[in-house]
């Protein structure tokens, strides 16, 4: 039973090391790309004499 637990623990450590390596590589690549600035939503305005469109009808 103890060798099985040791084997599972070793496999877990190997998986975590591989995921850490992949995460570092993807993180370095993401810092090279430019950040997109979010565009604020445009408020809907109604002009005088123009009724607002009905949403569900």
Buried (B, 14 or more C-beta within 10 A) or exposed (E): EEEEEEEEEEEEEEEEEEEEEEEEEEEEEEEEEEEEEEEEEEEEEEEEEEEEEEEEE
